[in-house]
């Protein structure tokens, strides 16, 4: 009986947390219209990359829990699959998680990813974006996405992300935002 109760308790916690889904406690993610906090982190090539390096482009800044996990792999594959469409829209994909550069490099190689994955090993940037979660006493980046315009302002925020359809959602929002700004 104790085992059943323990299993049910674990399932409840996992269900509430969304298994790397993206629940975050503080509720202070950068809001739509706010300037996106700048940062510098190393990429999978072990080279520093700053958010301001992409000024003049749309940025899909997505936080994800862990390299090589099923949801994170699906999400990354879909961004890679749609990369040409993002590039046609003057947009870049930038992924952030708490794994180190070596893990990101192996993940990119194994999964055929060509966009930047940044190593936030101190969780500083994930914290700035209110995208940190705890699972089994370990800290991970929560699955959140920020669409940032060419002037560096947040235009859309996703705090509830379903990895399998997320790239399509982001592309649709990017298309709508670009259409709205073109008609002004």
N, CA, C and O of each residue as an XYZ file, in Angstrom:
736
protein
N       0.823     -1.194      0.000
C       0.000      0.000      0.000
C       0.866      1.257      0.000
O       0.567      2.235     -0.685
N       1.952      1.212      0.786
C       2.839      2.366      0.839
C       3.458      2.626     -0.532
O       3.604      3.780     -0.935
N       3.821      1.568     -1.249
C       4.392      1.706     -2.590
C       3.397      2.386     -3.534
O       3.778      3.274     -4.297
N       2.151      1.984     -3.489
C       1.124      2.576     -4.345
C       0.976      4.057     -4.016
O       0.909      4.897     -4.914
N       0.925      4.365     -2.746
C       0.797      5.754     -2.338
C       2.007      6.575     -2.759
O       1.858      7.731     -3.155
N       3.196      6.002     -2.680
C       4.407      6.697     -3.131
C       4.364      6.926     -4.640
O       4.664      8.020     -5.118
N       3.990      5.888     -5.383
C       3.905      5.999     -6.844
C       2.874      7.052     -7.236
O       3.134      7.871     -8.118
N       1.720      7.043     -6.598
C       0.694      8.040     -6.906
C       1.190      9.447     -6.571
O       0.918     10.395     -7.309
N       1.904      9.582     -5.475
C       2.473     10.885     -5.107
C       3.460     11.372     -6.150
O       3.437     12.541     -6.535
N       4.327     10.479     -6.610
C       5.312     10.836     -7.639
C       4.596     11.213     -8.932
O       4.945     12.209     -9.565
N       3.598     10.422     -9.329
C       2.857     10.731    -10.552
C       2.163     12.085    -10.461
O       2.102     12.824    -11.444
N       1.641     12.409     -9.284
C       0.998     13.697     -9.104
C       2.013     14.825     -9.285
O       1.757     15.780    -10.018
N       3.153     14.715     -8.623
C       4.193     15.748     -8.723
C       4.671     15.888    -10.163
O       4.823     17.001    -10.665
N       4.907     14.761    -10.823
C       5.362     14.785    -12.207
C       4.300     15.419    -13.098
O       4.616     16.222    -13.976
N       3.047     15.055    -12.869
C       1.967     15.634    -13.664
C       1.859     17.128    -13.475
O       1.680     17.867    -14.443
N       1.964     17.581    -12.244
C       1.889     19.014    -11.964
C       3.081     19.739    -12.578
O       2.924     20.815    -13.156
N       4.246     19.168    -12.457
C       5.440     19.815    -13.009
C       5.493     19.710    -14.519
O       6.247     20.440    -15.163
N       4.706     18.816    -15.096
C       4.692     18.672    -16.538
C       5.914     17.973    -17.080
O       6.240     18.125    -18.258
N       6.591     17.220    -16.259
C       7.818     16.522    -16.643
C       8.650     17.405    -17.566
O       8.607     17.249    -18.786
N       9.373     18.290    -17.008
C      10.193     19.232    -17.769
C       9.333     20.170    -18.600
O       9.815     20.747    -19.574
N       8.091     20.327    -18.239
C       7.183     21.139    -19.040
C       7.432     22.618    -18.932
O       7.345     23.317    -19.941
N       7.735     23.129    -17.770
C       8.043     24.531    -17.718
C       7.381     25.313    -16.608
O       7.350     26.541    -16.689
N       6.856     24.690    -15.590
C       6.312     25.456    -14.497
C       7.440     26.179    -13.781
O       8.510     25.613    -13.557
N       7.198     27.419    -13.429
C       8.208     28.227    -12.769
C       7.541     28.987    -11.634
O       6.415     29.461    -11.786
N       8.199     29.104    -10.535
C       7.554     29.643     -9.350
C       7.504     31.161     -9.293
O       6.497     31.709     -8.844
N       8.522     31.853     -9.717
C       8.636     33.274     -9.444
C       7.657     34.126    -10.251
O       7.179     35.142     -9.745
N       7.348     33.747    -11.479
C       6.404     34.503    -12.281
C       6.927     35.836    -12.756
O       6.136     36.757    -12.959
N       8.214     35.980    -12.940
C       8.789     37.265    -13.349
C       9.506     37.172    -14.692
O      10.546     37.800    -14.890
N       8.953     36.391    -15.608
C       9.527     36.299    -16.955
C       9.407     37.660    -17.628
O       8.447     38.385    -17.369
N      10.363     38.029    -18.491
C      10.253     39.308    -19.209
C       8.910     39.370    -19.948
O       8.532     38.430    -20.647
N       8.215     40.466    -19.785
C       6.880     40.622    -20.356
C       6.950     41.101    -21.796
O       7.955     41.657    -22.239
N       5.862     40.874    -22.513
C       5.746     41.395    -23.875
C       5.918     42.913    -23.815
O       5.312     43.590    -22.985
N       6.752     43.428    -24.707
C       7.035     44.862    -24.765
C       8.280     45.273    -24.001
O       8.808     46.365    -24.213
N       8.755     44.403    -23.108
C       9.963     44.702    -22.323
C      11.212     44.410    -23.150
O      11.185     43.595    -24.071
N      12.293     45.082    -22.810
C      13.580     44.772    -23.432
C      14.014     43.387    -22.959
O      13.931     43.075    -21.771
N      14.474     42.566    -23.891
C      14.974     41.233    -23.532
C      16.297     41.395    -22.798
O      17.195     42.070    -23.302
N      16.442     40.794    -21.622
C      17.719     40.897    -20.903
C      18.874     40.351    -21.745
O      18.807     39.233    -22.255
N      19.923     41.146    -21.881
C      21.091     40.716    -22.649
C      21.923     39.763    -21.798
O      21.836     39.772    -20.570
N      22.714     38.956    -22.452
C      23.574     37.986    -21.770
C      24.628     37.501    -22.742
O      24.540     37.732    -23.948
N      25.629     36.824    -22.197
C      26.645     36.146    -22.999
C      26.862     34.771    -22.395
O      27.120     34.642    -21.198
N      26.756     33.736    -23.235
C      27.007     32.350    -22.834
C      27.820     31.681    -23.928
O      27.828     32.142    -25.069
N      28.497     30.605    -23.589
C      29.240     29.847    -24.597
C      28.304     28.917    -25.363
O      27.368     28.339    -24.810
N      28.595     28.796    -26.658
C      27.823     27.904    -27.531
C      28.444     26.517    -27.532
O      29.437     26.251    -26.856
N      27.823     25.641    -28.317
C      28.336     24.283    -28.467
C      29.737     24.280    -29.081
O      30.454     23.285    -28.978
N      30.131     25.384    -29.717
C      31.497     25.498    -30.264
C      32.467     26.071    -29.225
O      33.625     26.350    -29.536
N      31.981     26.244    -27.984
C      32.769     26.802    -26.890
C      33.207     28.234    -27.196
O      34.297     28.654    -26.805
N      32.343     28.985    -27.903
C      32.606     30.391    -28.226
C      31.506     31.233    -27.606
O      30.342     30.831    -27.596
N      31.873     32.419    -27.080
C      30.848     33.268    -26.469
C      29.862     33.794    -27.511
O      30.242     34.208    -28.606
N      28.591     33.764    -27.134
C      27.506     34.289    -27.962
C      26.681     35.191    -27.057
O      26.304     34.806    -25.950
N      26.405     36.403    -27.547
C      25.585     37.355    -26.796
C      24.267     37.569    -27.508
O      24.183     37.450    -28.730
N      23.249     37.883    -26.747
C      21.957     38.168    -27.352
C      22.087     39.346    -28.316
O      21.495     39.335    -29.395
N      22.859     40.359    -27.928
C      22.987     41.543    -28.791
C      23.707     41.246    -30.114
O      23.673     42.070    -31.028
N      24.350     40.093    -30.226
C      24.970     39.700    -31.501
C      23.923     39.569    -32.610
O      24.258     39.644    -33.793
N      22.672     39.376    -32.236
C      21.597     39.135    -33.202
C      20.718     40.364    -33.429
O      19.650     40.261    -34.032
N      21.166     41.530    -32.945
C      20.375     42.750    -33.143
C      20.108     42.936    -34.632
O      20.998     42.743    -35.461
N      18.887     43.310    -34.959
C      18.490     43.439    -36.357
C      17.805     42.188    -36.893
O      17.303     42.183    -38.017
N      17.786     41.137    -36.095
C      17.110     39.887    -36.467
C      16.042     39.574    -35.417
O      16.116     40.038    -34.279
N      15.068     38.795    -35.813
C      14.137     38.212    -34.862
C      14.867     37.060    -34.181
O      15.643     36.346    -34.815
N      14.616     36.886    -32.898
C      15.283     35.823    -32.137
C      14.225     34.936    -31.489
O      13.338     35.415    -30.781
N      14.336     33.641    -31.744
C      13.534     32.649    -31.022
C      14.461     32.124    -29.931
O      15.309     31.267    -30.179
N      14.288     32.651    -28.723
C      15.114     32.248    -27.585
C      14.318     31.208    -26.814
O      13.334     31.519    -26.144
N      14.776     29.953    -26.928
C      14.015     28.902    -26.256
C      14.873     28.209    -25.211
O      16.029     27.856    -25.449
N      14.266     28.028    -24.051
C      14.894     27.332    -22.930
C      14.332     25.916    -22.911
O      13.140     25.702    -23.134
N      15.203     24.961    -22.643
C      14.766     23.566    -22.632
C      15.518     22.830    -21.529
O      16.640     23.203    -21.184
N      14.898     21.780    -20.971
C      15.481     21.123    -19.798
C      16.801     20.392    -20.013
O      17.747     20.607    -19.254
N      16.891     19.526    -21.038
C      18.073     18.668    -21.055
C      18.312     18.062    -22.429
O      17.389     17.582    -23.087
N      19.567     18.097    -22.842
C      19.978     17.442    -24.081
C      19.645     15.951    -24.007
O      19.710     15.340    -22.941
N      19.292     15.386    -25.142
C      19.068     13.946    -25.315
C      17.805     13.414    -24.658
O      17.619     12.197    -24.620
N      16.929     14.266    -24.139
C      15.659     13.767    -23.613
C      14.624     13.830    -24.737
O      14.791     14.586    -25.695
N      13.571     13.048    -24.623
C      12.638     12.899    -25.744
C      11.979     14.211    -26.155
O      12.013     14.562    -27.335
N      11.383     14.944    -25.224
C      10.713     16.193    -25.577
C      11.668     17.224    -26.133
O      11.346     17.930    -27.089
N      12.842     17.313    -25.537
C      13.833     18.290    -25.991
C      14.362     17.944    -27.381
O      14.644     18.833    -28.183
N      14.491     16.666    -27.657
C      14.949     16.223    -28.975
C      13.888     16.527    -30.033
O      14.216     17.012    -31.116
N      12.625     16.248    -29.729
C      11.542     16.549    -30.669
C      11.499     18.056    -30.945
O      11.420     18.477    -32.099
N      11.551     18.849    -29.899
C      11.493     20.305    -30.063
C      12.661     20.800    -30.923
O      12.460     21.604    -31.834
N      13.866     20.329    -30.643
C      15.052     20.740    -31.415
C      14.943     20.294    -32.872
O      15.250     21.065    -33.781
N      14.508     19.055    -33.098
C      14.333     18.557    -34.478
C      13.365     19.436    -35.262
O      13.606     19.746    -36.428
N      12.265     19.837    -34.617
C      11.277     20.650    -35.312
C      11.810     22.041    -35.621
O      11.539     22.576    -36.696
N      12.556     22.633    -34.710
C      13.194     23.919    -35.023
C      14.178     23.748    -36.180
O      14.238     24.592    -37.074
N      14.945     22.661    -36.165
C      15.901     22.407    -37.256
C      15.159     22.178    -38.576
O      15.558     22.703    -39.616
N      14.089     21.399    -38.528
C      13.284     21.134    -39.727
C      12.779     22.432    -40.357
O      12.748     22.564    -41.580
N      12.384     23.392    -39.513
C      11.802     24.646    -39.986
C      12.812     25.778    -40.110
O      12.430     26.918    -40.376
N      14.089     25.483    -39.924
C      15.113     26.526    -39.876
C      15.116     27.409    -41.130
O      15.262     28.626    -41.013
N      14.961     26.838    -42.302
C      14.966     27.638    -43.538
C      13.821     28.650    -43.528
O      13.987     29.774    -44.003
N      12.664     28.266    -42.991
C      11.538     29.204    -42.911
C      11.851     30.346    -41.952
O      11.507     31.497    -42.224
N      12.497     30.036    -40.838
C      12.899     31.095    -39.904
C      13.903     32.035    -40.576
O      13.792     33.256    -40.467
N      14.873     31.458    -41.263
C      15.885     32.281    -41.928
C      15.251     33.192    -42.970
O      15.671     34.340    -43.116
N      14.241     32.701    -43.704
C      13.530     33.543    -44.679
C      12.825     34.706    -44.001
O      12.577     35.735    -44.628
N      12.503     34.550    -42.739
C      11.820     35.594    -41.974
C      12.806     36.416    -41.137
O      12.397     37.124    -40.216
N      14.104     36.323    -41.455
C      15.147     37.064    -40.742
C      15.170     36.718    -39.252
O      15.323     37.591    -38.398
N      15.013     35.422    -38.960
C      14.972     34.966    -37.566
C      16.042     33.908    -37.321
O      16.398     33.135    -38.211
N      16.542     33.898    -36.088
C      17.503     32.887    -35.654
C      16.896     32.108    -34.492
O      16.059     32.618    -33.747
N      17.334     30.873    -34.360
C      16.937     30.011    -33.245
C      18.125     29.938    -32.290
O      19.253     29.680    -32.711
N      17.871     30.165    -31.014
C      18.903     30.067    -29.988
C      18.325     29.274    -28.824
O      17.358     29.702    -28.195
N      18.921     28.113    -28.538
C      18.481     27.282    -27.428
C      19.377     27.484    -26.220
O      20.580     27.709    -26.361
N      18.795     27.405    -25.039
C      19.544     27.563    -23.785
C      19.130     26.459    -22.826
O      17.941     26.214    -22.622
N      20.118     25.793    -22.237
C      19.850     24.862    -21.138
C      21.067     24.844    -20.220
O      22.089     25.465    -20.513
N      20.944     24.130    -19.115
C      21.995     24.159    -18.098
C      23.135     23.180    -18.365
O      24.109     23.152    -17.613
N      23.031     22.379    -19.421
C      24.139     21.471    -19.737
C      25.330     22.286    -20.257
O      25.187     23.438    -20.669
N      26.490     21.662    -20.226
C      27.708     22.366    -20.659
C      27.893     22.292    -22.175
O      27.132     21.634    -22.885
N      28.925     22.987    -22.645
C      29.204     23.079    -24.082
C      29.435     21.707    -24.707
O      29.002     21.453    -25.831
N      30.113     20.825    -23.983
C      30.406     19.492    -24.502
C      29.118     18.699    -24.738
O      28.973     18.040    -25.768
N      28.199     18.763    -23.796
C      26.915     18.082    -23.956
C      26.166     18.650    -25.159
O      25.607     17.899    -25.958
N      26.156     19.974    -25.288
C      25.479     20.611    -26.431
C      26.123     20.201    -27.756
O      25.428     19.954    -28.742
N      27.439     20.134    -27.768
C      28.134     19.761    -29.010
C      27.767     18.337    -29.405
O      27.504     18.068    -30.577
N      27.746     17.429    -28.444
C      27.370     16.040    -28.729
C      25.916     15.938    -29.181
O      25.596     15.173    -30.091
N      25.045     16.705    -28.547
C      23.628     16.716    -28.909
C      23.457     17.228    -30.348
O      22.729     16.631    -31.141
N      24.128     18.329    -30.673
C      24.038     18.884    -32.031
C      24.561     17.897    -33.072
O      23.954     17.721    -34.128
N      25.677     17.261    -32.773
C      26.265     16.299    -33.710
C      25.335     15.111    -33.915
O      25.046     14.728    -35.049
N      24.869     14.529    -32.813
C      24.015     13.340    -32.903
C      22.685     13.647    -33.590
O      22.180     12.827    -34.357
N      22.119     14.821    -33.318
C      20.784     15.140    -33.814
C      20.785     16.017    -35.071
O      19.717     16.354    -35.581
N      21.967     16.391    -35.578
C      22.048     17.182    -36.803
C      21.533     18.604    -36.650
O      20.874     19.131    -37.546
N      21.831     19.222    -35.518
C      21.363     20.578    -35.245
C      22.418     21.598    -35.665
O      23.598     21.438    -35.354
N      21.996     22.638    -36.366
C      22.964     23.632    -36.838
C      22.774     25.011    -36.208
O      23.539     25.929    -36.504
N      21.773     25.174    -35.350
C      21.602     26.463    -34.680
C      22.349     26.443    -33.348
O      22.828     25.398    -32.909
N      22.442     27.600    -32.716
C      23.220     27.740    -31.482
C      22.481     27.160    -30.278
O      21.299     27.426    -30.061
N      23.211     26.362    -29.505
C      22.762     25.923    -28.186
C      23.754     26.501    -27.187
O      24.963     26.310    -27.318
N      23.238     27.204    -26.191
C      24.083     27.910    -25.244
C      24.065     27.240    -23.877
O      23.032     26.763    -23.408
N      25.238     27.218    -23.254
C      25.442     26.536    -21.973
C      25.253     27.508    -20.813
O      26.076     28.398    -20.600
N      24.177     27.334    -20.074
C      23.865     28.172    -18.913
C      24.111     27.363    -17.644
O      23.188     27.111    -16.869
N      25.358     26.962    -17.441
C      25.699     26.038    -16.357
C      25.476     26.630    -14.963
O      25.344     25.877    -13.998
N      25.432     27.948    -14.837
C      25.182     28.575    -13.532
C      23.711     28.937    -13.337
O      23.334     29.442    -12.280
N      22.879     28.683    -14.345
C      21.449     29.013    -14.356
C      21.171     30.512    -14.268
O      20.038     30.915    -14.005
N      22.185     31.334    -14.483
C      22.013     32.791    -14.363
C      21.033     33.318    -15.415
O      20.119     34.073    -15.083
N      21.215     32.930    -16.666
C      20.347     33.433    -17.731
C      18.954     32.823    -17.619
O      17.951     33.515    -17.797
N      18.894     31.539    -17.327
C      17.585     30.909    -17.125
C      16.833     31.622    -16.002
O      15.618     31.799    -16.091
N      17.528     32.027    -14.964
C      16.907     32.769    -13.865
C      16.439     34.148    -14.320
O      15.347     34.584    -13.957
N      17.266     34.844    -15.121
C      16.876     36.164    -15.638
C      15.559     36.087    -16.401
O      14.753     37.016    -16.364
N      15.351     34.983    -17.085
C      14.155     34.787    -17.888
C      13.086     33.983    -17.146
O      12.137     33.493    -17.757
N      13.243     33.850    -15.826
C      12.316     33.103    -14.990
C      12.030     31.724    -15.588
O      10.885     31.278    -15.660
N      13.100     31.074    -16.007
C      12.980     29.786    -16.693
C      13.832     28.723    -16.024
O      14.574     28.001    -16.691
N      13.725     28.629    -14.707
C      14.425     27.594    -13.945
C      13.385     26.752    -13.232
O      12.405     27.267    -12.694
N      13.616     25.457    -13.237
C      12.751     24.556    -12.486
C      13.619     23.536    -11.769
O      14.774     23.317    -12.135
N      13.055     22.922    -10.756
C      13.755     21.894    -10.000
C      13.041     20.571    -10.198
O      11.815     20.484    -10.115
N      13.830     19.548    -10.461
C      13.288     18.199    -10.631
C      14.266     17.243     -9.956
O      15.448     17.216    -10.296
N      13.774     16.464     -9.004
C      14.644     15.553     -8.231
C      15.859     16.280     -7.658
O      16.984     15.791     -7.755
N      15.630     17.428     -7.072
C      16.668     18.242     -6.424
C      17.719     18.793     -7.390
O      18.731     19.334     -6.943
N      17.511     18.673     -8.673
C      18.440     19.247     -9.664
C      17.740     20.403    -10.369
O      16.524     20.382    -10.558
N      18.508     21.396    -10.750
C      17.959     22.557    -11.463
C      18.124     22.361    -12.964
O      19.172     21.929    -13.443
N      17.064     22.689    -13.690
C      17.041     22.611    -15.143
C      16.442     23.903    -15.678
O      15.791     24.648    -14.946
N      16.666     24.160    -16.950
C      15.946     25.249    -17.606
C      14.531     24.753    -17.863
O      14.331     23.625    -18.314
N      13.556     25.598    -17.574
C      12.160     25.265    -17.849
C      11.888     25.481    -19.333
O      12.547     26.297    -19.978
N      10.933     24.762    -19.862
C      10.620     24.841    -21.291
C       9.781     26.102    -21.557
O       8.551     26.062    -21.528
N      10.472     27.213    -21.815
C       9.857     28.501    -22.113
C      10.473     29.041    -23.392
O      11.610     28.711    -23.730
N       9.718     29.874    -24.102
C      10.236     30.488    -25.330
C       9.867     31.963    -25.352
O       8.778     32.362    -24.938
N      10.809     32.760    -25.847
C      10.630     34.203    -25.981
C      10.924     34.580    -27.425
O      11.996     34.271    -27.946
N       9.977     35.244    -28.069
C      10.177     35.744    -29.422
C      10.536     37.218    -29.293
O       9.752     38.024    -28.793
N      11.731     37.551    -29.752
C      12.309     38.878    -29.563
C      12.442     39.552    -30.931
O      12.929     38.947    -31.886
N      12.008     40.796    -31.012
C      12.029     41.496    -32.297
C      13.429     42.051    -32.607
O      14.313     42.004    -31.751
N      13.631     42.569    -33.813
C      14.962     43.051    -34.210
C      15.495     44.214    -33.362
O      16.693     44.496    -33.389
N      14.624     44.885    -32.618
C      15.066     45.965    -31.724
C      15.361     45.468    -30.315
O      15.737     46.256    -29.447
N      15.195     44.164    -30.076
C      15.518     43.592    -28.769
C      14.369     43.589    -27.777
O      14.589     43.409    -26.580
N      13.144     43.785    -28.256
C      11.981     43.758    -27.361
C      11.256     42.418    -27.469
O      11.129     41.846    -28.552
N      10.787     41.935    -26.325
C      10.024     40.688    -26.284
C       8.665     40.946    -26.925
O       7.949     41.869    -26.535
N       8.316     40.122    -27.912
C       7.034     40.282    -28.604
C       6.040     39.170    -28.283
O       4.834     39.352    -28.447
N       6.535     38.022    -27.828
C       5.637     36.901    -27.492
C       6.368     36.008    -26.501
O       7.583     35.827    -26.582
N       5.601     35.453    -25.558
C       6.163     34.578    -24.528
C       5.317     33.313    -24.452
O       4.089     33.372    -24.402
N       5.987     32.186    -24.445
C       5.311     30.895    -24.238
C       5.856     30.290    -22.949
O       7.045     29.984    -22.856
N       4.990     30.117    -21.958
C       5.384     29.474    -20.701
C       4.790     28.076    -20.591
O       5.130     27.322    -19.679
N       3.910     27.733    -21.513
C       3.324     26.385    -21.603
C       3.649     25.877    -22.999
O       2.987     26.257    -23.964
N       4.648     25.035    -23.116
C       5.134     24.595    -24.426
C       4.893     23.097    -24.600
O       5.226     22.293    -23.730
N       4.318     22.750    -25.725
C       4.197     21.346    -26.135
C       5.226     21.143    -27.246
O       5.060     21.684    -28.340
N       6.281     20.379    -26.988
C       7.411     20.292    -27.920
C       7.051     19.901    -29.346
O       7.671     20.390    -30.290
N       6.057     19.029    -29.523
C       5.781     18.518    -30.867
C       5.185     19.555    -31.805
O       5.357     19.431    -33.018
N       4.501     20.560    -31.311
C       3.846     21.568    -32.162
C       4.433     22.968    -31.988
O       3.957     23.921    -32.606
N       5.449     23.096    -31.164
C       5.913     24.426    -30.783
C       6.517     25.223    -31.940
O       6.245     26.417    -32.065
N       7.312     24.601    -32.769
C       7.917     25.347    -33.872
C       6.842     25.949    -34.777
O       6.971     27.089    -35.223
N       5.788     25.188    -35.046
C       4.696     25.706    -35.871
C       4.024     26.904    -35.202
O       3.677     27.875    -35.875
N       3.838     26.841    -33.868
C       3.247     27.965    -33.130
C       4.123     29.207    -33.230
O       3.627     30.314    -33.440
N       5.415     29.014    -33.080
C       6.339     30.142    -33.124
C       6.365     30.748    -34.533
O       6.344     31.969    -34.686
N       6.411     29.899    -35.548
C       6.387     30.402    -36.932
C       5.109     31.185    -37.209
O       5.159     32.241    -37.841
N       3.979     30.691    -36.753
C       2.705     31.386    -36.963
C       2.716     32.748    -36.271
O       2.269     33.740    -36.847
N       3.222     32.798    -35.047
C       3.288     34.072    -34.317
C       4.256     35.036    -35.010
O       3.969     36.227    -35.132
N       5.381     34.528    -35.455
C       6.363     35.358    -36.155
C       5.747     35.940    -37.430
O       5.909     37.126    -37.717
N       5.054     35.114    -38.179
C       4.397     35.558    -39.411
C       3.368     36.643    -39.103
O       3.311     37.661    -39.793
N       2.557     36.427    -38.072
C       1.529     37.401    -37.702
C       2.167     38.717    -37.242
O       1.722     39.792    -37.643
N       3.187     38.638    -36.418
C       3.847     39.856    -35.925
C       4.519     40.617    -37.065
O       4.457     41.845    -37.114
N       5.151     39.900    -37.970
C       5.795     40.572    -39.100
C       4.748     41.195    -40.003
O       4.963     42.288    -40.527
N       3.611     40.520    -40.199
C       2.525     41.073    -41.010
C       1.946     42.330    -40.384
O       1.646     43.301    -41.079
N       1.790     42.303    -39.061
C       1.237     43.458    -38.347
C       2.187     44.656    -38.422
O       1.744     45.791    -38.597
N       3.496     44.399    -38.289
C       4.438     45.524    -38.336
C       4.609     46.033    -39.770
O       4.927     47.206    -39.966
N       4.409     45.185    -40.762
C       4.520     45.614    -42.164
C       3.343     46.492    -42.557
O       3.477     47.362    -43.418
N       2.179     46.269    -41.927
C       1.004     47.044    -42.289
C       0.912     48.369    -41.542
O      -0.024     49.136    -41.765
N       1.868     48.650    -40.660
C       1.856     49.923    -39.901
C       2.394     51.046    -40.732
O       2.459     52.183    -40.266
